[in-house]
């Protein structure tokens, strides 16, 4: 049974995306069950997580897998074991898939070179968070009449693009889906080559709506960025880069990978608003991650087409 | 006090008009109407005329570096007295620096100043906000909200920015906010003295700040300007090396730079007087640096002149150098000092001086600096033959800390016109202008 690691969306094709989303749909509709029977999935989370960890665990359990959870605190990592040694250990113990969340970019790729088990990147530093982008595409496809409905739609990615692994996955994902992408952030929160990416750089949510954004994809502003010299104040950030109710009056959809800083990226009254896809994004987590687990372990060939 | 006045026109007759921006150079008449330059030619007549035979007419001077001490030290200067001093020096447009008390680092302070300028200033005055909160070099100010409140640019003047990382982020953020950055380049780990670290300091037994304090910070600022793409203006360049560094980056960054009348005309020789009056930051340099800065201004490597007008109460200047506050008055003597020491000496052309005091800084600020038809009627009428002695009684500023006190200079502003209306007028009965 062929296995494959799932590390990045950088070079995913349109067909790759569609394959995952179609399989996720099959999971959601109950057309595909027990795909991971007798498999062991290790959730190696070396960084705090709520929705990603829980949804991966639910996805694995509902697919019939045995689940082992490994965290930094309760493992030999706390004793100074290196990432490679930990991965080799898991490999020799015979796990069938490793879901890795790590604080350093490139950790998932490094791990994958030291195990025959597929490695699924559940977020590595400022690098990639591919399953987040996939569940975002799933939720957005639902809201826009299917994957084909994304073609030509405009999405503004708002906030800390520079430090965001979500941005590095959703931007190529949106582009492969045929969407037009603009970045909305001060230059302190953009990569130095942002303008050379060929994406328009806009300076406020208002400007994004003038540009014609159908979707406002808000990135999380991490606390340490608020205290540093990257943005002057939460008040100024919220004023120019935060979404409030008036921004959604024209029908634009709001998305956020969570956890939300209410009143910073999104005003509190909008988070659970009708035009907010945030709950749908979370809901898509289990079926999308089930599909990713099935594809990476080779179990997906049993899917009913 | 400054307002658009559409009521009257004014014809200034037979002045020698010199404006390098438009290439005007000769005796002609200028008609001002509705606050703008309406017509330039010969035999122009109007209901209100000013006979300016024998005088020079320049685009009004523009000073991007002034400390009007408001808010907080109105005993030294305020908007009324500072703008009157500026007008007396032929300046029609000024940028006010943010190192006041409180520091101009919040939108509410900016909007308050903008409102006061509208009511109290004789000349156009732009508010520079602080680049970082409290000018402490740590947290960036809310530049976009500051801009909405009316800030014209941001600056770290007075203290500089110790951390290159903060400076880099400040430049990036300022670029996002659409604000130019005026930088005071000084490395605080090197600038530990009170005068230039040279022979005069060592003879006098005074702690010196080396030229490297300015040069290292200037190099850092220029490198970051090139990397970030920010619009950066480096103020009060005082060393030959810093001027050369600016030249190196001329085509590599969106950068301009100024030097001051005092760094162009005075040297560290004054340190031997041990008088607090002569303390200034950056310090007066050796003649080699003065000459290098002069050459850079002549060749256009340094774009223009700014005065760093810095009024201080007498109790802050009549002290030993080590205890005195740094800073000189600048508005009222700028033209005369530069005309006397550089132009009359044949070291700088009059046209380049006008370019450096009017056209180039006017272009940077975006108003004034040109006598093109349709431009704002901001002008300086100057008698280049008048000799006058700088004294406490001749200075209009509320303070009197001019390094030229007691000196007789040649060239004096006769009238200053902003938006078509006289804001400084020594023409008197001789010209019959209604002030």
Interface residues (C-beta under 8 A of the other chain):
Chain A: X186 X187 X188 X192 X203 X228 X229 X230 X231 X232 X233 X235 X236 X239 X240
Chain B: X132 X133 X138 X139 X140 X141 X142 X143 X144 X145 X163 X165 X166 X169 X170 X172 X173 X175 X176 X177 X227 X228
